[in-house]
Each structure stands twice: as structure tokens, then as C-alpha cells.
Amino acid sequence: MAELAYREPEPKIIAGAKGDWEMVIGLEVHAQVTSASKLFSGASTTFGAEPNTNV
């Protein structure tokens, strides 16, 4: 397998009135999976079942 060149990014510092801030940007992803079972469990995914029964 080929190795990828990677360099640790320099922190982005913003000067604030009461101290410096480091800029951190994240990514949050939501997805709806149409599956007959849960991703990490064999439990059912029955819609409308009593709470805590599909675990």
C-alpha cells in the first residue's frame, strides 16, 4: 500500500479581547439507513414498538 504524505497543520490562532482562540472546524453527518436490522446489533428495527424493546 502506498504511503500518503501528511503534514500536521499549523494551528489557526485568532486574537481575542480576553485571550487567543484556536480555530477548529468540524463536520457532522446525518444519514437515514433503510435496513431491516441495526448497524451494530441484530435487534429489530420495528417502527412504533414500545420504548427500549428494540435493543
PDBQT receptor file of N, H, CA, C and O in Angstrom, charges set to zero:
ATOM      1  N   MET A   1       0.847  -1.175   0.000  1.00  0.00    +0.000 N 
ATOM      2  CA  MET A   1       0.000   0.000   0.000  1.00  0.00    +0.000 C 
ATOM      3  C   MET A   1       0.892   1.238   0.000  1.00  0.00    +0.000 C 
ATOM      4  O   MET A   1       1.901   1.282   0.704  1.00  0.00    +0.000 OA
ATOM      5  N   ALA A   2       0.524   2.224  -0.776  1.00  0.00    +0.000 N 
ATOM      6  H   ALA A   2      -0.295   2.188  -1.348  1.00  0.00    +0.000 HD
ATOM      7  CA  ALA A   2       1.303   3.457  -0.865  1.00  0.00    +0.000 C 
ATOM      8  C   ALA A   2       1.081   4.321   0.368  1.00  0.00    +0.000 C 
ATOM      9  O   ALA A   2      -0.021   4.386   0.913  1.00  0.00    +0.000 OA
ATOM     10  N   GLU A   3       2.141   4.978   0.791  1.00  0.00    +0.000 N 
ATOM     11  H   GLU A   3       3.036   4.925   0.349  1.00  0.00    +0.000 HD
ATOM     12  CA  GLU A   3       2.030   5.895   1.929  1.00  0.00    +0.000 C 
ATOM     13  C   GLU A   3       1.668   7.281   1.423  1.00  0.00    +0.000 C 
ATOM     14  O   GLU A   3       2.179   7.738   0.401  1.00  0.00    +0.000 OA
ATOM     15  N   LEU A   4       0.790   7.936   2.147  1.00  0.00    +0.000 N 
ATOM     16  H   LEU A   4       0.375   7.564   2.978  1.00  0.00    +0.000 HD
ATOM     17  CA  LEU A   4       0.400   9.294   1.789  1.00  0.00    +0.000 C 
ATOM     18  C   LEU A   4       1.242  10.290   2.571  1.00  0.00    +0.000 C 
ATOM     19  O   LEU A   4       1.520  10.097   3.755  1.00  0.00    +0.000 OA
ATOM     20  N   ALA A   5       1.641  11.349   1.896  1.00  0.00    +0.000 N 
ATOM     21  H   ALA A   5       1.415  11.505   0.934  1.00  0.00    +0.000 HD
ATOM     22  CA  ALA A   5       2.400  12.402   2.575  1.00  0.00    +0.000 C 
ATOM     23  C   ALA A   5       1.431  13.198   3.440  1.00  0.00    +0.000 C 
ATOM     24  O   ALA A   5       0.398  13.661   2.956  1.00  0.00    +0.000 OA
ATOM     25  N   TYR A   6       1.759  13.354   4.706  1.00  0.00    +0.000 N 
ATOM     26  H   TYR A   6       2.598  12.978   5.099  1.00  0.00    +0.000 HD
ATOM     27  CA  TYR A   6       0.889  14.087   5.625  1.00  0.00    +0.000 C 
ATOM     28  C   TYR A   6       1.730  14.996   6.485  1.00  0.00    +0.000 C 
ATOM     29  O   TYR A   6       2.769  14.590   7.006  1.00  0.00    +0.000 OA
ATOM     30  N   ARG A   7       1.282  16.222   6.631  1.00  0.00    +0.000 N 
ATOM     31  H   ARG A   7       0.438  16.552   6.208  1.00  0.00    +0.000 HD
ATOM     32  CA  ARG A   7       1.963  17.181   7.483  1.00  0.00    +0.000 C 
ATOM     33  C   ARG A   7       0.938  17.727   8.462  1.00  0.00    +0.000 C 
ATOM     34  O   ARG A   7      -0.148  18.143   8.059  1.00  0.00    +0.000 OA
ATOM     35  N   GLU A   8       1.275  17.729   9.740  1.00  0.00    +0.000 N 
ATOM     36  H   GLU A   8       2.158  17.391  10.067  1.00  0.00    +0.000 HD
ATOM     37  CA  GLU A   8       0.385  18.263  10.776  1.00  0.00    +0.000 C 
ATOM     38  C   GLU A   8       0.105  19.728  10.467  1.00  0.00    +0.000 C 
ATOM     39  O   GLU A   8       1.042  20.509  10.302  1.00  0.00    +0.000 OA
ATOM     40  N   PRO A   9      -1.181  20.120  10.384  1.00  0.00    +0.000 N 
ATOM     41  CA  PRO A   9      -1.481  21.522  10.056  1.00  0.00    +0.000 C 
ATOM     42  C   PRO A   9      -1.074  22.470  11.175  1.00  0.00    +0.000 C 
ATOM     43  O   PRO A   9      -1.100  22.119  12.354  1.00  0.00    +0.000 OA
ATOM     44  N   GLU A  10      -0.702  23.663  10.780  1.00  0.00    +0.000 N 
ATOM     45  H   GLU A  10      -0.681  23.948   9.822  1.00  0.00    +0.000 HD
ATOM     46  CA  GLU A  10      -0.377  24.705  11.754  1.00  0.00    +0.000 C 
ATOM     47  C   GLU A  10      -1.674  25.175  12.403  1.00  0.00    +0.000 C 
ATOM     48  O   GLU A  10      -2.666  25.363  11.698  1.00  0.00    +0.000 OA
ATOM     49  N   PRO A  11      -1.701  25.371  13.715  1.00  0.00    +0.000 N 
ATOM     50  CA  PRO A  11      -2.927  25.862  14.356  1.00  0.00    +0.000 C 
ATOM     51  C   PRO A  11      -3.255  27.282  13.897  1.00  0.00    +0.000 C 
ATOM     52  O   PRO A  11      -2.368  28.120  13.741  1.00  0.00    +0.000 OA
ATOM     53  N   LYS A  12      -4.534  27.530  13.686  1.00  0.00    +0.000 N 
ATOM     54  H   LYS A  12      -5.255  26.849  13.812  1.00  0.00    +0.000 HD
ATOM     55  CA  LYS A  12      -5.004  28.863  13.291  1.00  0.00    +0.000 C 
ATOM     56  C   LYS A  12      -5.427  29.589  14.562  1.00  0.00    +0.000 C 
ATOM     57  O   LYS A  12      -6.428  29.231  15.183  1.00  0.00    +0.000 OA
ATOM     58  N   ILE A  13      -4.672  30.600  14.944  1.00  0.00    +0.000 N 
ATOM     59  H   ILE A  13      -3.859  30.891  14.439  1.00  0.00    +0.000 HD
ATOM     60  CA  ILE A  13      -4.912  31.334  16.184  1.00  0.00    +0.000 C 
ATOM     61  C   ILE A  13      -5.539  32.688  15.855  1.00  0.00    +0.000 C 
ATOM     62  O   ILE A  13      -5.060  33.411  14.982  1.00  0.00    +0.000 OA
ATOM     63  N   ILE A  14      -6.615  33.017  16.565  1.00  0.00    +0.000 N 
ATOM     64  H   ILE A  14      -7.004  32.430  17.275  1.00  0.00    +0.000 HD
ATOM     65  CA  ILE A  14      -7.298  34.299  16.410  1.00  0.00    +0.000 C 
ATOM     66  C   ILE A  14      -7.152  35.057  17.720  1.00  0.00    +0.000 C 
ATOM     67  O   ILE A  14      -7.466  34.536  18.790  1.00  0.00    +0.000 OA
ATOM     68  N   ALA A  15      -6.674  36.284  17.628  1.00  0.00    +0.000 N 
ATOM     69  H   ALA A  15      -6.418  36.707  16.758  1.00  0.00    +0.000 HD
ATOM     70  CA  ALA A  15      -6.503  37.099  18.831  1.00  0.00    +0.000 C 
ATOM     71  C   ALA A  15      -7.859  37.637  19.266  1.00  0.00    +0.000 C 
ATOM     72  O   ALA A  15      -8.560  38.283  18.486  1.00  0.00    +0.000 OA
ATOM     73  N   GLY A  16      -8.222  37.367  20.510  1.00  0.00    +0.000 N 
ATOM     74  H   GLY A  16      -7.653  36.842  21.143  1.00  0.00    +0.000 HD
ATOM     75  CA  GLY A  16      -9.477  37.863  21.060  1.00  0.00    +0.000 C 
ATOM     76  C   GLY A  16      -9.219  38.941  22.092  1.00  0.00    +0.000 C 
ATOM     77  O   GLY A  16      -8.072  39.183  22.468  1.00  0.00    +0.000 OA
ATOM     78  N   ALA A  17     -10.261  39.581  22.545  1.00  0.00    +0.000 N 
ATOM     79  H   ALA A  17     -11.193  39.385  22.239  1.00  0.00    +0.000 HD
ATOM     80  CA  ALA A  17     -10.134  40.662  23.522  1.00  0.00    +0.000 C 
ATOM     81  C   ALA A  17      -9.637  40.143  24.863  1.00  0.00    +0.000 C 
ATOM     82  O   ALA A  17      -8.918  40.853  25.566  1.00  0.00    +0.000 OA
ATOM     83  N   LYS A  18     -10.005  38.914  25.235  1.00  0.00    +0.000 N 
ATOM     84  H   LYS A  18     -10.589  38.337  24.664  1.00  0.00    +0.000 HD
ATOM     85  CA  LYS A  18      -9.622  38.365  26.543  1.00  0.00    +0.000 C 
ATOM     86  C   LYS A  18      -8.726  37.140  26.425  1.00  0.00    +0.000 C 
ATOM     87  O   LYS A  18      -8.533  36.423  27.406  1.00  0.00    +0.000 OA
ATOM     88  N   GLY A  19      -8.184  36.893  25.262  1.00  0.00    +0.000 N 
ATOM     89  H   GLY A  19      -8.341  37.476  24.465  1.00  0.00    +0.000 HD
ATOM     90  CA  GLY A  19      -7.298  35.753  25.071  1.00  0.00    +0.000 C 
ATOM     91  C   GLY A  19      -7.366  35.265  23.633  1.00  0.00    +0.000 C 
ATOM     92  O   GLY A  19      -8.229  35.683  22.861  1.00  0.00    +0.000 OA
ATOM     93  N   ASP A  20      -6.460  34.390  23.292  1.00  0.00    +0.000 N 
ATOM     94  H   ASP A  20      -5.759  34.051  23.920  1.00  0.00    +0.000 HD
ATOM     95  CA  ASP A  20      -6.410  33.861  21.934  1.00  0.00    +0.000 C 
ATOM     96  C   ASP A  20      -7.342  32.661  21.790  1.00  0.00    +0.000 C 
ATOM     97  O   ASP A  20      -7.617  31.946  22.753  1.00  0.00    +0.000 OA
ATOM     98  N   TRP A  21      -7.819  32.461  20.568  1.00  0.00    +0.000 N 
ATOM     99  H   TRP A  21      -7.595  33.042  19.785  1.00  0.00    +0.000 HD
ATOM    100  CA  TRP A  21      -8.707  31.348  20.248  1.00  0.00    +0.000 C 
ATOM    101  C   TRP A  21      -8.062  30.522  19.140  1.00  0.00    +0.000 C 
ATOM    102  O   TRP A  21      -7.457  31.073  18.221  1.00  0.00    +0.000 OA
ATOM    103  N   GLU A  22      -8.193  29.201  19.229  1.00  0.00    +0.000 N 
ATOM    104  H   GLU A  22      -8.684  28.753  19.976  1.00  0.00    +0.000 HD
ATOM    105  CA  GLU A  22      -7.739  28.338  18.147  1.00  0.00    +0.000 C 
ATOM    106  C   GLU A  22      -8.947  27.943  17.310  1.00  0.00    +0.000 C 
ATOM    107  O   GLU A  22      -9.939  27.442  17.840  1.00  0.00    +0.000 OA
ATOM    108  N   MET A  23      -8.865  28.169  16.002  1.00  0.00    +0.000 N 
ATOM    109  H   MET A  23      -8.060  28.576  15.572  1.00  0.00    +0.000 HD
ATOM    110  CA  MET A  23      -9.968  27.842  15.112  1.00  0.00    +0.000 C 
ATOM    111  C   MET A  23      -9.975  26.331  14.844  1.00  0.00    +0.000 C 
ATOM    112  O   MET A  23      -8.973  25.766  14.406  1.00  0.00    +0.000 OA
ATOM    113  N   VAL A  24     -11.111  25.692  15.112  1.00  0.00    +0.000 N 
ATOM    114  H   VAL A  24     -11.925  26.151  15.469  1.00  0.00    +0.000 HD
ATOM    115  CA  VAL A  24     -11.286  24.266  14.852  1.00  0.00    +0.000 C 
ATOM    116  C   VAL A  24     -12.592  24.107  14.087  1.00  0.00    +0.000 C 
ATOM    117  O   VAL A  24     -13.643  24.558  14.542  1.00  0.00    +0.000 OA
ATOM    118  N   ILE A  25     -12.525  23.471  12.934  1.00  0.00    +0.000 N 
ATOM    119  H   ILE A  25     -11.671  23.104  12.564  1.00  0.00    +0.000 HD
ATOM    120  CA  ILE A  25     -13.719  23.278  12.111  1.00  0.00    +0.000 C 
ATOM    121  C   ILE A  25     -14.010  21.787  12.046  1.00  0.00    +0.000 C 
ATOM    122  O   ILE A  25     -13.126  20.988  11.735  1.00  0.00    +0.000 OA
ATOM    123  N   GLY A  26     -15.260  21.411  12.342  1.00  0.00    +0.000 N 
ATOM    124  H   GLY A  26     -15.978  22.060  12.594  1.00  0.00    +0.000 HD
ATOM    125  CA  GLY A  26     -15.653  20.008  12.322  1.00  0.00    +0.000 C 
ATOM    126  C   GLY A  26     -16.743  19.764  11.290  1.00  0.00    +0.000 C 
ATOM    127  O   GLY A  26     -17.293  20.699  10.708  1.00  0.00    +0.000 OA
ATOM    128  N   LEU A  27     -17.039  18.505  11.078  1.00  0.00    +0.000 N 
ATOM    129  H   LEU A  27     -16.592  17.745  11.551  1.00  0.00    +0.000 HD
ATOM    130  CA  LEU A  27     -18.057  18.099  10.125  1.00  0.00    +0.000 C 
ATOM    131  C   LEU A  27     -18.959  17.083  10.795  1.00  0.00    +0.000 C 
ATOM    132  O   LEU A  27     -18.479  16.095  11.351  1.00  0.00    +0.000 OA
ATOM    133  N   GLU A  28     -20.249  17.312  10.748  1.00  0.00    +0.000 N 
ATOM    134  H   GLU A  28     -20.639  18.115  10.296  1.00  0.00    +0.000 HD
ATOM    135  CA  GLU A  28     -21.224  16.387  11.331  1.00  0.00    +0.000 C 
ATOM    136  C   GLU A  28     -22.106  15.880  10.202  1.00  0.00    +0.000 C 
ATOM    137  O   GLU A  28     -22.653  16.670   9.432  1.00  0.00    +0.000 OA
ATOM    138  N   VAL A  29     -22.243  14.564  10.105  1.00  0.00    +0.000 N 
ATOM    139  H   VAL A  29     -21.798  13.923  10.730  1.00  0.00    +0.000 HD
ATOM    140  CA  VAL A  29     -23.000  13.951   9.018  1.00  0.00    +0.000 C 
ATOM    141  C   VAL A  29     -24.155  13.150   9.592  1.00  0.00    +0.000 C 
ATOM    142  O   VAL A  29     -23.977  12.392  10.546  1.00  0.00    +0.000 OA
ATOM    143  N   HIS A  30     -25.342  13.315   9.015  1.00  0.00    +0.000 N 
ATOM    144  H   HIS A  30     -25.487  13.931   8.241  1.00  0.00    +0.000 HD
ATOM    145  CA  HIS A  30     -26.518  12.539   9.402  1.00  0.00    +0.000 C 
ATOM    146  C   HIS A  30     -26.952  11.711   8.197  1.00  0.00    +0.000 C 
ATOM    147  O   HIS A  30     -26.915  12.190   7.064  1.00  0.00    +0.000 OA
ATOM    148  N   ALA A  31     -27.359  10.478   8.441  1.00  0.00    +0.000 N 
ATOM    149  H   ALA A  31     -27.390  10.089   9.362  1.00  0.00    +0.000 HD
ATOM    150  CA  ALA A  31     -27.828   9.618   7.356  1.00  0.00    +0.000 C 
ATOM    151  C   ALA A  31     -28.983   8.771   7.855  1.00  0.00    +0.000 C 
ATOM    152  O   ALA A  31     -29.026   8.382   9.022  1.00  0.00    +0.000 OA
ATOM    153  N   GLN A  32     -29.912   8.493   6.965  1.00  0.00    +0.000 N 
ATOM    154  H   GLN A  32     -29.877   8.809   6.017  1.00  0.00    +0.000 HD
ATOM    155  CA  GLN A  32     -31.021   7.605   7.300  1.00  0.00    +0.000 C 
ATOM    156  C   GLN A  32     -30.787   6.306   6.550  1.00  0.00    +0.000 C 
ATOM    157  O   GLN A  32     -30.796   6.280   5.320  1.00  0.00    +0.000 OA
ATOM    158  N   VAL A  33     -30.580   5.237   7.290  1.00  0.00    +0.000 N 
ATOM    159  H   VAL A  33     -30.573   5.258   8.290  1.00  0.00    +0.000 HD
ATOM    160  CA  VAL A  33     -30.288   3.940   6.707  1.00  0.00    +0.000 C 
ATOM    161  C   VAL A  33     -31.580   3.138   6.626  1.00  0.00    +0.000 C 
ATOM    162  O   VAL A  33     -32.288   2.995   7.622  1.00  0.00    +0.000 OA
ATOM    163  N   THR A  34     -31.886   2.619   5.448  1.00  0.00    +0.000 N 
ATOM    164  H   THR A  34     -31.311   2.736   4.638  1.00  0.00    +0.000 HD
ATOM    165  CA  THR A  34     -33.073   1.770   5.294  1.00  0.00    +0.000 C 
ATOM    166  C   THR A  34     -32.607   0.321   5.339  1.00  0.00    +0.000 C 
ATOM    167  O   THR A  34     -32.249  -0.264   4.316  1.00  0.00    +0.000 OA
ATOM    168  N   SER A  35     -32.617  -0.238   6.523  1.00  0.00    +0.000 N 
ATOM    169  H   SER A  35     -32.907   0.237   7.354  1.00  0.00    +0.000 HD
ATOM    170  CA  SER A  35     -32.119  -1.584   6.760  1.00  0.00    +0.000 C 
ATOM    171  C   SER A  35     -33.113  -2.330   7.635  1.00  0.00    +0.000 C 
ATOM    172  O   SER A  35     -33.850  -1.720   8.409  1.00  0.00    +0.000 OA
ATOM    173  N   ALA A  36     -33.132  -3.646   7.510  1.00  0.00    +0.000 N 
ATOM    174  H   ALA A  36     -32.533  -4.141   6.881  1.00  0.00    +0.000 HD
ATOM    175  CA  ALA A  36     -34.029  -4.462   8.333  1.00  0.00    +0.000 C 
ATOM    176  C   ALA A  36     -33.432  -4.739   9.703  1.00  0.00    +0.000 C 
ATOM    177  O   ALA A  36     -34.110  -5.289  10.571  1.00  0.00    +0.000 OA
ATOM    178  N   SER A  37     -32.174  -4.368   9.911  1.00  0.00    +0.000 N 
ATOM    179  H   SER A  37     -31.623  -3.921   9.206  1.00  0.00    +0.000 HD
ATOM    180  CA  SER A  37     -31.540  -4.571  11.216  1.00  0.00    +0.000 C 
ATOM    181  C   SER A  37     -30.673  -3.364  11.538  1.00  0.00    +0.000 C 
ATOM    182  O   SER A  37     -30.381  -2.540  10.671  1.00  0.00    +0.000 OA
ATOM    183  N   LYS A  38     -30.272  -3.276  12.785  1.00  0.00    +0.000 N 
ATOM    184  H   LYS A  38     -30.509  -3.946  13.489  1.00  0.00    +0.000 HD
ATOM    185  CA  LYS A  38     -29.418  -2.170  13.212  1.00  0.00    +0.000 C 
ATOM    186  C   LYS A  38     -27.991  -2.416  12.733  1.00  0.00    +0.000 C 
ATOM    187  O   LYS A  38     -27.607  -3.556  12.473  1.00  0.00    +0.000 OA
ATOM    188  N   LEU A  39     -27.216  -1.355  12.618  1.00  0.00    +0.000 N 
ATOM    189  H   LEU A  39     -27.528  -0.429  12.829  1.00  0.00    +0.000 HD
ATOM    190  CA  LEU A  39     -25.858  -1.492  12.100  1.00  0.00    +0.000 C 
ATOM    191  C   LEU A  39     -24.954  -2.314  13.004  1.00  0.00    +0.000 C 
ATOM    192  O   LEU A  39     -24.167  -3.124  12.514  1.00  0.00    +0.000 OA
ATOM    193  N   PHE A  40     -25.052  -2.122  14.319  1.00  0.00    +0.000 N 
ATOM    194  H   PHE A  40     -25.691  -1.465  14.717  1.00  0.00    +0.000 HD
ATOM    195  CA  PHE A  40     -24.132  -2.775  15.243  1.00  0.00    +0.000 C 
ATOM    196  C   PHE A  40     -24.841  -3.747  16.168  1.00  0.00    +0.000 C 
ATOM    197  O   PHE A  40     -24.320  -4.092  17.228  1.00  0.00    +0.000 OA
ATOM    198  N   SER A  41     -26.039  -4.196  15.769  1.00  0.00    +0.000 N 
ATOM    199  H   SER A  41     -26.463  -3.916  14.908  1.00  0.00    +0.000 HD
ATOM    200  CA  SER A  41     -26.821  -5.103  16.601  1.00  0.00    +0.000 C 
ATOM    201  C   SER A  41     -27.757  -5.885  15.695  1.00  0.00    +0.000 C 
ATOM    202  O   SER A  41     -28.177  -5.387  14.651  1.00  0.00    +0.000 OA
ATOM    203  N   GLY A  42     -28.076  -7.085  16.084  1.00  0.00    +0.000 N 
ATOM    204  H   GLY A  42     -27.735  -7.489  16.932  1.00  0.00    +0.000 HD
ATOM    205  CA  GLY A  42     -29.021  -7.881  15.322  1.00  0.00    +0.000 C 
ATOM    206  C   GLY A  42     -30.457  -7.604  15.715  1.00  0.00    +0.000 C 
ATOM    207  O   GLY A  42     -31.364  -8.281  15.232  1.00  0.00    +0.000 OA
ATOM    208  N   ALA A  43     -30.691  -6.623  16.581  1.00  0.00    +0.000 N 
ATOM    209  H   ALA A  43     -29.954  -6.072  16.973  1.00  0.00    +0.000 HD
ATOM    210  CA  ALA A  43     -32.035  -6.324  17.080  1.00  0.00    +0.000 C 
ATOM    211  C   ALA A  43     -32.924  -5.775  15.964  1.00  0.00    +0.000 C 
ATOM    212  O   ALA A  43     -32.438  -5.209  14.986  1.00  0.00    +0.000 OA
ATOM    213  N   SER A  44     -34.211  -5.952  16.129  1.00  0.00    +0.000 N 
ATOM    214  H   SER A  44     -34.606  -6.413  16.924  1.00  0.00    +0.000 HD
ATOM    215  CA  SER A  44     -35.206  -5.494  15.172  1.00  0.00    +0.000 C 
ATOM    216  C   SER A  44     -35.247  -3.968  15.104  1.00  0.00    +0.000 C 
ATOM    217  O   SER A  44     -34.797  -3.274  16.016  1.00  0.00    +0.000 OA
ATOM    218  N   THR A  45     -35.796  -3.471  14.006  1.00  0.00    +0.000 N 
ATOM    219  H   THR A  45     -36.161  -4.035  13.265  1.00  0.00    +0.000 HD
ATOM    220  CA  THR A  45     -35.981  -2.025  13.844  1.00  0.00    +0.000 C 
ATOM    221  C   THR A  45     -37.463  -1.695  13.696  1.00  0.00    +0.000 C 
ATOM    222  O   THR A  45     -37.818  -0.735  13.012  1.00  0.00    +0.000 OA
ATOM    223  N   THR A  46     -38.325  -2.480  14.329  1.00  0.00    +0.000 N 
ATOM    224  H   THR A  46     -38.036  -3.260  14.884  1.00  0.00    +0.000 HD
ATOM    225  CA  THR A  46     -39.769  -2.306  14.199  1.00  0.00    +0.000 C 
ATOM    226  C   THR A  46     -40.199  -0.904  14.614  1.00  0.00    +0.000 C 
ATOM    227  O   THR A  46     -39.973  -0.484  15.749  1.00  0.00    +0.000 OA
ATOM    228  N   PHE A  47     -40.823  -0.185  13.682  1.00  0.00    +0.000 N 
ATOM    229  H   PHE A  47     -41.007  -0.526  12.760  1.00  0.00    +0.000 HD
ATOM    230  CA  PHE A  47     -41.293   1.170  13.963  1.00  0.00    +0.000 C 
ATOM    231  C   PHE A  47     -42.532   1.104  14.853  1.00  0.00    +0.000 C 
ATOM    232  O   PHE A  47     -43.416   0.277  14.633  1.00  0.00    +0.000 OA
ATOM    233  N   GLY A  48     -42.590   1.959  15.836  1.00  0.00    +0.000 N 
ATOM    234  H   GLY A  48     -41.871   2.631  16.015  1.00  0.00    +0.000 HD
ATOM    235  CA  GLY A  48     -43.750   2.045  16.703  1.00  0.00    +0.000 C 
ATOM    236  C   GLY A  48     -43.746   1.055  17.855  1.00  0.00    +0.000 C 
ATOM    237  O   GLY A  48     -44.726   0.967  18.595  1.00  0.00    +0.000 OA
ATOM    238  N   ALA A  49     -42.668   0.311  18.019  1.00  0.00    +0.000 N 
ATOM    239  H   ALA A  49     -41.872   0.382  17.417  1.00  0.00    +0.000 HD
ATOM    240  CA  ALA A  49     -42.585  -0.643  19.130  1.00  0.00    +0.000 C 
ATOM    241  C   ALA A  49     -42.470   0.117  20.449  1.00  0.00    +0.000 C 
ATOM    242  O   ALA A  49     -42.118   1.296  20.467  1.00  0.00    +0.000 OA
ATOM    243  N   GLU A  50     -42.766  -0.558  21.532  1.00  0.00    +0.000 N 
ATOM    244  H   GLU A  50     -43.053  -1.516  21.517  1.00  0.00    +0.000 HD
ATOM    245  CA  GLU A  50     -42.640   0.046  22.859  1.00  0.00    +0.000 C 
ATOM    246  C   GLU A  50     -41.198   0.515  23.068  1.00  0.00    +0.000 C 
ATOM    247  O   GLU A  50     -40.268  -0.104  22.552  1.00  0.00    +0.000 OA
ATOM    248  N   PRO A  51     -41.005   1.605  23.822  1.00  0.00    +0.000 N 
ATOM    249  CA  PRO A  51     -39.643   2.094  24.077  1.00  0.00    +0.000 C 
ATOM    250  C   PRO A  51     -38.764   1.019  24.716  1.00  0.00    +0.000 C 
ATOM    251  O   PRO A  51     -39.229   0.223  25.532  1.00  0.00    +0.000 OA
ATOM    252  N   ASN A  52     -37.512   1.011  24.339  1.00  0.00    +0.000 N 
ATOM    253  H   ASN A  52     -37.134   1.658  23.676  1.00  0.00    +0.000 HD
ATOM    254  CA  ASN A  52     -36.477   0.118  24.881  1.00  0.00    +0.000 C 
ATOM    255  C   ASN A  52     -36.738  -1.360  24.614  1.00  0.00    +0.000 C 
ATOM    256  O   ASN A  52     -36.242  -2.209  25.355  1.00  0.00    +0.000 OA
ATOM    257  N   THR A  53     -37.505  -1.690  23.575  1.00  0.00    +0.000 N 
ATOM    258  H   THR A  53     -37.908  -1.000  22.973  1.00  0.00    +0.000 HD
ATOM    259  CA  THR A  53     -37.710  -3.102  23.244  1.00  0.00    +0.000 C 
ATOM    260  C   THR A  53     -36.858  -3.531  22.060  1.00  0.00    +0.000 C 
ATOM    261  O   THR A  53     -36.593  -4.723  21.908  1.00  0.00    +0.000 OA
ATOM    262  N   ASN A  54     -36.425  -2.612  21.224  1.00  0.00    +0.000 N 
ATOM    263  H   ASN A  54     -36.641  -1.644  21.348  1.00  0.00    +0.000 HD
ATOM    264  CA  ASN A  54     -35.585  -2.933  20.063  1.00  0.00    +0.000 C 
ATOM    265  C   ASN A  54     -34.118  -2.649  20.373  1.00  0.00    +0.000 C 
ATOM    266  O   ASN A  54     -33.465  -1.868  19.682  1.00  0.00    +0.000 OA
ATOM    267  N   VAL A  55     -33.616  -3.288  21.411  1.00  0.00    +0.000 N 
ATOM    268  H   VAL A  55     -34.147  -3.923  21.973  1.00  0.00    +0.000 HD
ATOM    269  CA  VAL A  55     -32.222  -3.043  21.801  1.00  0.00    +0.000 C 
ATOM    270  C   VAL A  55     -31.389  -4.295  21.660  1.00  0.00    +0.000 C 
ATOM    271  O   VAL A  55     -30.191  -4.274  21.944  1.00  0.00    +0.000 OA
TER     272      VAL A  55
